[in-house]
Amino acid sequence: PFAGAHGVVWGLFIADVSGHGTRAAVLMAITLAIAHTRPGAPMPAGAMLSYLNGHLTRSYTTAGTFVTAYYATYDPHERTLVYATAGHNPPRLVRDGRVLPLDQFGGLPLGLSETEEYHEATLKLRTGDLLVLYTDGITEAMAPPDAHGRRVLYDEERLDEVLLGCGDLAASACVERVVADVARFTRNAAAADDQTLVIARVV
């Protein structure tokens, strides 16, 4: 949280580094450290992603290395969400029995092109809205091979079905539902990729 024009504003950030292991973990730590060095308030969202992208491209990423990211600011007084995306999975907004992907604008992942521009979209949230941020470790979780050796991804469609089933549940209960469904789908196999899931309910 940080100070805004009408009181506290929340910053929401989720990111995923290409690759696995120590190198990816170090690059994620660097990305977060750079975010905290930006002078002034951490907004607007597009400027924050541009700031991260410039530093990563000039000094830290190499060919084939990048960071997908989504950053938003939420003003609870105005109930306004302003977001920008850098190649990351579009968050989901569950509203009135529908799932809406927040994908109005998108940009290249961080660390690929120093001149990339990140445009912002603005959304007015409502009481009861469910905002879902996740990494592709959720939607790309795989079921065990079938009789023909084929494997199926969990994918966005299945995630959306579970989210629609959350109804008026608290955000924490919805997280538990998604995690349990992924575990059933994969038959509790060890995750091949990091799985991050953040869900918030507007009250």
C-alpha positions as CSV (number, residue, x, y, z in Angstrom):
1,P,0.0,0.0,0.0
2,F,1.0,3.6,-0.6
3,A,-0.5,7.1,-0.3
4,G,-2.8,8.3,-3.1
5,A,-5.0,11.3,-3.7
6,H,-7.9,9.9,-1.7
7,G,-6.0,7.8,0.9
8,V,-4.3,4.4,0.7
9,V,-3.8,2.9,-2.8
10,W,-2.8,-0.8,-3.3
11,G,-0.2,-2.0,-5.7
12,L,-0.7,-5.5,-7.1
13,F,2.3,-7.1,-8.8
14,I,2.7,-10.7,-10.1
15,A,5.5,-11.9,-12.3
16,D,7.1,-15.0,-13.7
17,V,10.7,-15.5,-14.9
18,S,11.5,-17.7,-17.9
19,G,13.4,-20.9,-17.0
20,H,13.8,-22.5,-13.7
21,G,16.3,-22.9,-10.8
22,T,18.7,-20.6,-9.2
23,R,19.2,-18.3,-12.2
24,A,15.4,-17.6,-12.5
25,A,15.1,-17.1,-8.7
26,V,18.0,-14.5,-8.7
27,L,16.4,-12.6,-11.7
28,M,13.1,-12.5,-9.8
29,A,14.8,-11.1,-6.7
30,I,16.5,-8.5,-8.9
31,T,13.2,-7.5,-10.5
32,L,11.6,-6.9,-7.1
33,A,14.6,-5.0,-5.9
34,I,14.5,-2.7,-9.0
35,A,10.8,-2.1,-8.4
36,H,11.6,-0.8,-4.9
37,T,14.2,1.6,-6.3
38,R,11.8,3.6,-8.4
39,P,11.5,7.1,-7.0
40,G,8.2,8.5,-5.9
41,A,4.9,6.6,-5.7
42,P,4.8,3.3,-7.6
43,M,2.4,4.5,-10.2
44,P,1.2,4.8,-13.0
45,A,1.2,1.1,-13.8
46,G,2.6,1.5,-17.3
47,A,5.5,3.7,-16.1
48,M,6.4,1.1,-13.5
49,L,6.6,-1.7,-16.1
50,S,8.7,0.6,-18.4
51,Y,11.0,1.4,-15.5
52,L,11.5,-2.3,-14.8
53,N,11.9,-3.2,-18.4
54,G,14.6,-0.5,-19.0
55,H,16.8,-1.7,-16.1
56,L,16.4,-5.4,-16.9
57,T,17.1,-5.0,-20.6
58,R,20.2,-2.8,-20.1
59,S,21.8,-4.8,-17.3
60,Y,20.3,-8.1,-16.4
61,T,18.6,-10.1,-19.2
62,T,20.3,-12.0,-21.9
63,A,19.0,-13.7,-25.1
64,G,16.1,-16.0,-24.2
65,T,15.7,-14.6,-20.7
66,F,12.7,-12.5,-19.8
67,V,10.1,-11.7,-17.1
68,T,6.3,-11.7,-17.7
69,A,4.6,-9.3,-15.4
70,Y,1.3,-7.7,-14.5
71,Y,1.1,-4.6,-12.4
72,A,-2.0,-2.7,-11.2
73,T,-2.9,0.0,-8.7
74,Y,-6.2,-0.2,-6.9
75,D,-7.8,2.9,-5.3
76,P,-10.5,1.5,-2.8
77,H,-12.0,5.0,-2.4
78,E,-12.8,5.2,-6.2
79,R,-12.9,1.4,-6.7
80,T,-10.6,2.0,-9.7
81,L,-8.1,-0.6,-11.0
82,V,-5.5,0.7,-13.4
83,Y,-3.3,-2.0,-14.9
84,A,-0.6,-2.8,-17.5
85,T,0.6,-6.1,-18.7
86,A,4.0,-7.4,-19.9
87,G,3.4,-10.7,-21.6
88,H,1.7,-12.2,-18.5
89,N,-1.4,-14.4,-18.3
90,P,-4.4,-12.1,-18.3
91,P,-5.9,-11.9,-14.8
92,R,-9.6,-13.0,-14.5
93,L,-12.4,-10.9,-13.2
94,V,-15.5,-12.9,-12.1
95,R,-18.6,-10.7,-12.2
96,D,-22.3,-11.5,-12.5
97,G,-21.8,-15.2,-13.5
98,R,-19.1,-14.4,-16.1
99,V,-15.4,-14.6,-16.2
100,L,-13.7,-11.6,-18.0
101,P,-10.0,-11.8,-18.9
102,L,-8.3,-8.4,-18.2
103,D,-6.5,-8.3,-21.5
104,Q,-7.4,-4.9,-23.0
105,F,-3.7,-4.0,-23.5
106,G,-0.6,-6.1,-23.6
107,G,3.1,-5.7,-24.1
108,L,6.2,-7.7,-24.6
109,P,7.7,-9.5,-21.5
110,L,10.2,-7.4,-19.5
111,G,13.8,-7.6,-20.6
112,L,13.3,-8.2,-24.4
113,S,13.1,-4.7,-25.9
114,E,14.3,-1.5,-24.1
115,T,11.9,0.6,-26.3
116,E,8.7,-1.3,-25.5
117,E,5.8,0.8,-24.3
118,Y,3.3,-0.4,-21.8
119,H,-0.2,1.0,-22.1
120,E,-2.7,1.1,-19.3
121,A,-6.3,0.1,-19.0
122,T,-8.8,1.3,-16.3
123,L,-11.6,-0.7,-14.8
124,K,-14.2,0.3,-12.2
125,L,-14.7,-2.6,-9.8
126,R,-17.9,-3.4,-8.1
127,T,-18.9,-5.0,-4.7
128,G,-18.7,-8.8,-5.1
129,D,-16.2,-8.8,-7.9
130,L,-13.5,-11.5,-7.7
131,L,-10.1,-10.6,-9.0
132,V,-7.8,-13.5,-9.8
133,L,-4.0,-13.2,-10.6
134,Y,-2.0,-16.3,-11.4
135,T,1.0,-17.7,-13.2
136,D,1.0,-20.2,-16.0
137,G,2.1,-22.9,-13.6
138,I,-1.6,-23.2,-12.8
139,T,-3.1,-23.3,-16.3
140,E,-0.2,-25.3,-17.7
141,A,-0.3,-28.0,-15.0
142,M,-0.6,-31.4,-16.8
143,A,-2.7,-34.5,-16.2
144,P,-1.0,-37.8,-16.2
145,P,-0.6,-39.5,-19.7
146,D,-3.7,-41.2,-21.0
147,A,-3.7,-44.7,-22.5
148,H,-2.2,-43.2,-25.7
149,G,0.5,-41.3,-23.9
150,R,-1.2,-37.9,-24.4
151,R,-1.2,-35.3,-21.7
152,V,-3.7,-32.5,-21.3
153,L,-3.2,-29.0,-19.8
154,Y,-5.4,-27.7,-17.0
155,D,-5.9,-24.5,-19.1
156,E,-7.9,-21.3,-18.6
157,E,-11.3,-22.9,-19.4
158,R,-11.1,-25.3,-16.5
159,L,-9.8,-22.5,-14.2
160,D,-12.8,-20.3,-15.2
161,E,-15.2,-23.1,-14.4
162,V,-13.8,-23.4,-10.9
163,L,-13.9,-19.7,-10.4
164,L,-17.6,-19.5,-11.5
165,G,-18.3,-22.2,-8.9
166,C,-16.9,-20.0,-6.1
167,G,-20.2,-18.0,-6.0
168,D,-20.0,-15.7,-2.9
169,L,-17.2,-17.6,-1.2
170,A,-14.5,-15.6,0.5
171,A,-11.3,-15.2,-1.6
172,S,-9.4,-17.6,0.7
173,A,-12.0,-20.3,0.2
174,C,-11.8,-19.8,-3.6
175,V,-8.0,-20.2,-3.5
176,E,-8.5,-23.5,-1.7
177,R,-10.9,-24.7,-4.4
178,V,-8.6,-23.9,-7.2
179,V,-5.6,-25.5,-5.5
180,A,-7.6,-28.6,-4.7
181,D,-8.9,-28.9,-8.3
182,V,-5.4,-28.6,-9.8
183,A,-4.3,-31.3,-7.4
184,R,-7.1,-33.6,-8.5
185,F,-6.4,-32.9,-12.2
186,T,-2.7,-33.7,-11.8
187,R,-3.3,-36.5,-9.3
188,N,-1.1,-34.8,-6.9
189,A,1.9,-35.0,-9.1
190,A,4.8,-32.6,-8.2
191,A,4.4,-29.3,-10.0
192,A,6.7,-28.9,-13.0
193,D,6.5,-25.1,-12.7
194,D,5.9,-22.5,-10.0
195,Q,2.3,-22.1,-9.2
196,T,1.2,-18.7,-7.9
197,L,-2.4,-17.7,-7.2
198,V,-3.7,-14.5,-5.7
199,I,-7.5,-13.9,-5.4
200,A,-9.2,-10.8,-3.9
201,R,-12.9,-10.1,-3.3
202,V,-14.2,-6.5,-3.6
203,V,-16.3,-5.6,-0.5
